[in-house]
Amino acid sequence: MYAQKTIIRAPLGKNEELRQVIAQKYLPVVRSRPGFMAAYLLEQVDDADTCELIQFWDNQAALENFHRTGMLQASIQSIAAELPGVRLERQGYVVRVALGILPVEEDAVGV
């Protein structure tokens, strides 16, 4: 399994708009791609304008294939295009130890 973590810093007071862009525009594209497993948006409690988007994929190749489509919607940069002033920082991880099954709830996408 492979995980990609993206730290996202929204412009001051734009966290609600950021959440909507991720839930309604970015994640619907991501979830349809082969190898996608789950995604979680973690909103920081003590800094409302900072969050982390964690995506889980079957493997690194599945994520790289997703990015190779060349479509803006297939890029995390599509979030920045929708919400000017957003800052993004990505990191990738190989998941070597895990416990449990990642749930994918249909209702969780629509905010």
Secondary structure, DSSP 4 states (H G I P E B T S, - for coil): -EEEEEEEEPPTT-HHHHHHHIIIIIHHHHHTSTTEEEEEEEEPSS-TTEEEEEEEES-HHHHHHHHTT--GGGSTHHHHHHSTT-EEEEEEEE-----S-----HHHH--
